[in-house]
């Protein structure tokens, strides 16, 4: 369970950690050409929750077996699975990354769908603990001699989810609350080179309103192709308009179908990503037809994504 009286180093004010070098926020939001393996134009991963392997080493092994580059790893309730709050678990995940070559693409707090940022104080604690954990991962990575491995085990992006009970679409009061909370967390994230990534059901205008209101480069959009298409938004126009400067990571997803088997034109998206010079991760989520397991669907989607985006 989440603790309400937490003793995290993350506060609603200036960060108090010492000894962590400032990082350029722009490097947190996108992946440079130099960081991408020469044989790949895009790094492609999947979410541990999408393949039903949350907070475990199994997701990394699955990714390796299917030619994926990374895992979006869940930051869940205290004590769930290989909880990254615990040093021993962080050591296990670092060892797994070293063994598999599959990196931590980002973290994701899907639990915010049940503990909404707009309406609960438990959510404040959850985000604070996640930022605290990201700092620990960064500090521990700095001690590694293998600098390539260090980069692979120090995620800079955390997805904040706004679905179900946490939906803020069409609710100006909830949006105002979220903005005020992000204003408290953004300076901490910015100081450490982290990005607070908003995955919502909002349109581009509402996303821009939040980004501009917070006024920090540490707040960006986690764009999900299927979520936005389902809302009736013109995803091609939105992605081009938001640009790589406002989109930090992308879920490539198609509702009720494999990638390439539904209404979303991923070949068009590939051209669009090139046009806006997006160099971040492409993370496969969902995209499973009725009657097909998520793992089987992700295996097929991995083949499709690698062929389309990296050939």
GULUMFI-159118 format. One record per residue (C-alpha): x, y, z; residue in three letters. Coordinates in nm, 2 decimals. Layout:
N
PT/X/Y/Z/ALA
...
END
This chain:
311
PT/0.00/0.00/0.00/UNK
PT/0.10/0.36/-0.05/UNK
PT/0.23/0.54/0.26/UNK
PT/0.07/0.88/0.32/UNK
PT/0.34/1.00/0.55/UNK
PT/0.64/0.94/0.34/UNK
PT/1.00/1.04/0.41/UNK
PT/1.12/1.09/0.05/UNK
PT/1.40/1.33/-0.04/UNK
PT/1.16/1.48/-0.30/UNK
PT/0.96/1.78/-0.16/UNK
PT/0.72/2.03/-0.30/UNK
PT/1.01/2.28/-0.32/UNK
PT/1.38/2.29/-0.40/UNK
PT/1.55/1.96/-0.42/UNK
PT/1.79/1.88/-0.14/UNK
PT/2.00/1.61/-0.30/UNK
PT/2.37/1.68/-0.34/UNK
PT/2.64/1.54/-0.57/UNK
PT/2.42/1.49/-0.88/UNK
PT/2.54/1.69/-1.18/UNK
PT/2.29/1.89/-1.37/UNK
PT/2.19/1.73/-1.70/UNK
PT/2.06/1.90/-2.02/UNK
PT/1.68/1.85/-2.03/UNK
PT/1.68/1.84/-2.40/UNK
PT/1.89/1.52/-2.39/UNK
PT/1.63/1.37/-2.16/UNK
PT/1.35/1.42/-2.40/UNK
PT/1.50/1.27/-2.72/UNK
PT/1.76/1.02/-2.82/UNK
PT/2.04/1.16/-3.03/UNK
PT/2.18/0.99/-3.35/UNK
PT/2.50/0.91/-3.15/UNK
PT/2.30/0.72/-2.89/UNK
PT/2.11/0.50/-3.14/UNK
PT/2.29/0.18/-3.24/UNK
PT/2.42/0.22/-3.59/UNK
PT/2.20/-0.05/-3.73/UNK
PT/1.89/0.11/-3.59/UNK
PT/1.73/0.44/-3.67/UNK
PT/1.49/0.41/-3.38/UNK
PT/1.51/0.22/-3.05/UNK
PT/1.19/0.01/-3.02/UNK
PT/1.06/-0.13/-2.69/UNK
PT/0.75/-0.24/-2.51/UNK
PT/0.57/-0.18/-2.18/UNK
PT/0.61/-0.44/-1.91/UNK
PT/0.24/-0.41/-1.84/UNK
PT/0.14/-0.46/-2.20/UNK
PT/0.30/-0.80/-2.20/UNK
PT/0.17/-0.88/-1.85/UNK
PT/0.52/-0.90/-1.70/UNK
PT/0.51/-0.61/-1.47/UNK
PT/0.81/-0.53/-1.24/UNK
PT/1.00/-0.84/-1.33/UNK
PT/1.31/-0.96/-1.52/UNK
PT/1.09/-1.16/-1.75/UNK
PT/1.00/-0.85/-1.95/UNK
PT/1.37/-0.79/-2.04/UNK
PT/1.41/-1.15/-2.14/UNK
PT/1.10/-1.13/-2.35/UNK
PT/1.23/-0.81/-2.52/UNK
PT/1.57/-0.98/-2.59/UNK
PT/1.40/-1.28/-2.74/UNK
PT/1.19/-1.06/-2.97/UNK
PT/1.46/-0.82/-3.09/UNK
PT/1.34/-0.53/-2.89/UNK
PT/1.58/-0.26/-2.75/UNK
PT/1.41/-0.17/-2.42/UNK
PT/1.14/-0.20/-2.16/UNK
PT/0.91/0.07/-2.02/UNK
PT/0.93/-0.04/-1.66/UNK
PT/0.64/0.00/-1.41/UNK
PT/0.68/0.21/-1.10/UNK
PT/0.40/0.05/-0.90/UNK
PT/0.28/0.03/-0.54/UNK
PT/0.53/0.00/-0.27/UNK
PT/0.65/-0.37/-0.24/UNK
PT/0.51/-0.49/-0.57/UNK
PT/0.74/-0.72/-0.77/UNK
PT/1.09/-0.60/-0.82/UNK
PT/1.01/-0.26/-0.68/UNK
PT/1.28/-0.01/-0.78/UNK
PT/1.25/0.17/-0.45/UNK
PT/1.46/-0.12/-0.31/UNK
PT/1.84/-0.12/-0.37/UNK
PT/1.85/-0.50/-0.40/UNK
PT/1.59/-0.49/-0.68/UNK
PT/1.77/-0.21/-0.86/UNK
PT/2.08/-0.43/-0.85/UNK
PT/1.89/-0.72/-1.00/UNK
PT/1.75/-0.51/-1.28/UNK
PT/2.09/-0.36/-1.36/UNK
PT/2.23/-0.71/-1.38/UNK
PT/1.95/-0.82/-1.61/UNK
PT/2.01/-0.52/-1.84/UNK
PT/2.38/-0.61/-1.85/UNK
PT/2.30/-0.97/-1.94/UNK
PT/2.03/-0.90/-2.19/UNK
PT/2.14/-0.58/-2.35/UNK
PT/1.78/-0.46/-2.31/UNK
PT/1.77/-0.11/-2.15/UNK
PT/1.52/0.07/-1.93/UNK
PT/1.35/0.30/-2.19/UNK
PT/1.15/0.49/-1.93/UNK
PT/0.94/0.44/-1.62/UNK
PT/0.56/0.44/-1.62/UNK
PT/0.32/0.51/-1.33/UNK
PT/0.00/0.34/-1.45/UNK
PT/-0.11/0.32/-1.09/UNK
PT/-0.20/0.69/-1.12/UNK
PT/-0.51/0.57/-1.31/UNK
PT/-0.64/0.44/-0.98/UNK
PT/-0.47/0.70/-0.76/UNK
PT/-0.54/1.01/-0.97/UNK
PT/-0.30/1.30/-0.96/UNK
PT/-0.58/1.55/-0.98/UNK
PT/-0.78/1.42/-0.68/UNK
PT/-0.55/1.24/-0.43/UNK
PT/-0.26/1.32/-0.20/UNK
PT/-0.13/0.96/-0.24/UNK
PT/-0.05/1.04/-0.60/UNK
PT/0.18/1.32/-0.48/UNK
PT/0.37/1.07/-0.28/UNK
PT/0.39/0.82/-0.57/UNK
PT/0.54/1.08/-0.81/UNK
PT/0.78/1.20/-0.54/UNK
PT/0.90/0.85/-0.47/UNK
PT/0.94/0.78/-0.84/UNK
PT/1.16/1.09/-0.88/UNK
PT/1.35/0.99/-0.57/UNK
PT/1.41/0.64/-0.72/UNK
PT/1.52/0.79/-1.06/UNK
PT/1.78/1.00/-0.88/UNK
PT/1.91/0.68/-0.70/UNK
PT/1.93/0.50/-1.03/UNK
PT/2.12/0.79/-1.18/UNK
PT/2.36/0.81/-0.88/UNK
PT/2.42/0.44/-0.88/UNK
PT/2.47/0.44/-1.26/UNK
PT/2.74/0.71/-1.22/UNK
PT/2.94/0.46/-1.02/UNK
PT/2.96/0.21/-1.30/UNK
PT/3.28/0.18/-1.51/UNK
PT/3.08/0.07/-1.81/UNK
PT/2.94/0.41/-1.94/UNK
PT/2.72/0.24/-2.20/UNK
PT/2.56/0.03/-1.93/UNK
PT/2.52/0.33/-1.71/UNK
PT/2.31/0.51/-1.97/UNK
PT/2.10/0.20/-2.02/UNK
PT/2.00/0.18/-1.65/UNK
PT/1.93/0.54/-1.57/UNK
PT/1.59/0.63/-1.72/UNK
PT/1.52/1.00/-1.77/UNK
PT/1.15/0.98/-1.86/UNK
PT/0.85/0.89/-1.64/UNK
PT/0.50/0.85/-1.78/UNK
PT/0.22/1.00/-1.57/UNK
PT/-0.11/0.83/-1.66/UNK
PT/-0.45/1.01/-1.68/UNK
PT/-0.71/0.74/-1.77/UNK
PT/-1.02/0.59/-1.60/UNK
PT/-1.06/0.76/-1.26/UNK
PT/-0.77/0.99/-1.34/UNK
PT/-0.91/1.13/-1.67/UNK
PT/-0.89/1.51/-1.68/UNK
PT/-1.03/1.57/-2.03/UNK
PT/-1.30/1.83/-2.03/UNK
PT/-1.25/1.91/-1.66/UNK
PT/-1.08/2.25/-1.62/UNK
PT/-1.07/2.23/-1.24/UNK
PT/-0.88/1.90/-1.25/UNK
PT/-0.65/2.04/-1.52/UNK
PT/-0.57/2.34/-1.29/UNK
PT/-0.49/2.10/-1.00/UNK
PT/-0.26/1.90/-1.22/UNK
PT/-0.08/2.22/-1.34/UNK
PT/-0.02/2.33/-0.98/UNK
PT/0.12/1.99/-0.89/UNK
PT/0.34/1.98/-1.19/UNK
PT/0.47/2.32/-1.10/UNK
PT/0.60/2.17/-0.77/UNK
PT/0.76/1.86/-0.93/UNK
PT/0.89/2.02/-1.25/UNK
PT/1.19/2.20/-1.09/UNK
PT/1.30/1.88/-0.93/UNK
PT/1.27/1.69/-1.26/UNK
PT/1.44/1.97/-1.45/UNK
PT/1.73/1.99/-1.20/UNK
PT/1.81/1.62/-1.25/UNK
PT/1.75/1.60/-1.63/UNK
PT/1.42/1.41/-1.60/UNK
PT/1.10/1.45/-1.79/UNK
PT/0.75/1.42/-1.66/UNK
PT/0.56/1.27/-1.95/UNK
PT/0.18/1.33/-1.97/UNK
PT/-0.02/1.04/-2.13/UNK
PT/-0.38/1.17/-2.14/UNK
PT/-0.69/1.19/-2.35/UNK
PT/-0.64/1.56/-2.40/UNK
PT/-0.60/1.73/-2.74/UNK
PT/-0.30/1.93/-2.85/UNK
PT/-0.44/2.26/-2.74/UNK
PT/-0.50/2.13/-2.38/UNK
PT/-0.15/1.97/-2.37/UNK
PT/0.00/2.30/-2.48/UNK
PT/-0.20/2.48/-2.21/UNK
PT/-0.05/2.26/-1.94/UNK
PT/0.30/2.28/-2.08/UNK
PT/0.29/2.66/-2.11/UNK
PT/0.12/2.70/-1.77/UNK
PT/0.39/2.49/-1.60/UNK
PT/0.66/2.67/-1.79/UNK
PT/0.93/2.40/-1.76/UNK
PT/1.11/2.19/-2.03/UNK
PT/1.07/1.90/-1.79/UNK
PT/0.70/1.86/-1.88/UNK
PT/0.63/1.70/-2.22/UNK
PT/0.37/1.48/-2.39/UNK
PT/0.38/1.11/-2.40/UNK
PT/0.20/1.06/-2.73/UNK
PT/-0.01/0.75/-2.78/UNK
PT/-0.13/0.70/-3.14/UNK
PT/-0.43/0.48/-3.06/UNK
PT/-0.56/0.68/-2.76/UNK
PT/-0.56/1.01/-2.96/UNK
PT/-0.71/0.84/-3.27/UNK
PT/-0.98/0.69/-3.05/UNK
PT/-1.07/1.05/-2.93/UNK
PT/-1.11/1.16/-3.29/UNK
PT/-0.80/1.37/-3.30/UNK
PT/-0.60/1.42/-3.62/UNK
PT/-0.29/1.24/-3.49/UNK
PT/-0.08/1.33/-3.79/UNK
PT/-0.15/1.70/-3.76/UNK
PT/-0.11/1.69/-3.38/UNK
PT/0.23/1.51/-3.39/UNK
PT/0.36/1.74/-3.66/UNK
PT/0.24/2.05/-3.47/UNK
PT/0.36/1.94/-3.13/UNK
PT/0.69/1.84/-3.28/UNK
PT/0.99/1.66/-3.13/UNK
PT/1.04/1.94/-2.88/UNK
PT/0.71/1.87/-2.70/UNK
PT/0.69/1.49/-2.75/UNK
PT/0.93/1.29/-2.54/UNK
PT/0.83/0.93/-2.62/UNK
PT/0.56/0.76/-2.83/UNK
PT/0.34/0.46/-2.78/UNK
PT/0.29/0.30/-3.12/UNK
PT/-0.05/0.14/-3.08/UNK
PT/-0.35/0.03/-3.27/UNK
PT/-0.68/-0.06/-3.11/UNK
PT/-0.81/-0.41/-3.15/UNK
PT/-0.56/-0.50/-3.43/UNK
PT/-0.19/-0.56/-3.49/UNK
PT/0.03/-0.27/-3.59/UNK
PT/-0.04/-0.21/-3.96/UNK
PT/-0.37/-0.39/-3.95/UNK
PT/-0.60/-0.11/-3.85/UNK
PT/-0.69/0.25/-3.94/UNK
PT/-0.36/0.41/-3.83/UNK
PT/-0.12/0.46/-4.11/UNK
PT/0.22/0.38/-3.95/UNK
PT/0.40/0.42/-4.28/UNK
PT/0.28/0.78/-4.28/UNK
PT/0.39/0.82/-3.92/UNK
PT/0.74/0.70/-4.01/UNK
PT/0.76/0.98/-4.27/UNK
PT/0.62/1.22/-4.02/UNK
PT/0.87/1.12/-3.75/UNK
PT/1.15/1.19/-3.99/UNK
PT/1.00/1.52/-4.09/UNK
PT/0.99/1.65/-3.73/UNK
PT/1.33/1.48/-3.66/UNK
PT/1.19/1.27/-3.37/UNK
PT/1.47/1.06/-3.24/UNK
PT/1.31/0.92/-2.92/UNK
PT/1.19/0.57/-2.84/UNK
PT/0.89/0.40/-3.01/UNK
PT/0.72/0.18/-2.74/UNK
PT/0.48/-0.09/-2.85/UNK
PT/0.17/-0.11/-2.63/UNK
PT/-0.14/-0.32/-2.67/UNK
PT/-0.23/-0.37/-3.04/UNK
PT/-0.37/-0.71/-2.99/UNK
PT/-0.67/-0.85/-3.19/UNK
PT/-0.95/-1.04/-3.01/UNK
PT/-0.85/-1.39/-2.93/UNK
PT/-0.47/-1.33/-2.94/UNK
PT/-0.26/-1.31/-2.63/UNK
PT/-0.08/-0.99/-2.56/UNK
PT/0.26/-1.16/-2.57/UNK
PT/0.19/-1.32/-2.91/UNK
PT/0.06/-0.99/-3.04/UNK
PT/0.37/-0.81/-2.92/UNK
PT/0.59/-1.07/-3.08/UNK
PT/0.42/-1.00/-3.42/UNK
PT/0.42/-0.62/-3.36/UNK
PT/0.79/-0.62/-3.28/UNK
PT/0.87/-0.78/-3.62/UNK
PT/0.65/-0.53/-3.79/UNK
PT/0.79/-0.23/-3.61/UNK
PT/1.15/-0.32/-3.66/UNK
PT/1.09/-0.39/-4.03/UNK
PT/0.90/-0.06/-4.09/UNK
PT/1.10/0.18/-3.88/UNK
PT/1.45/0.04/-3.91/UNK
PT/1.49/-0.09/-4.26/UNK
END
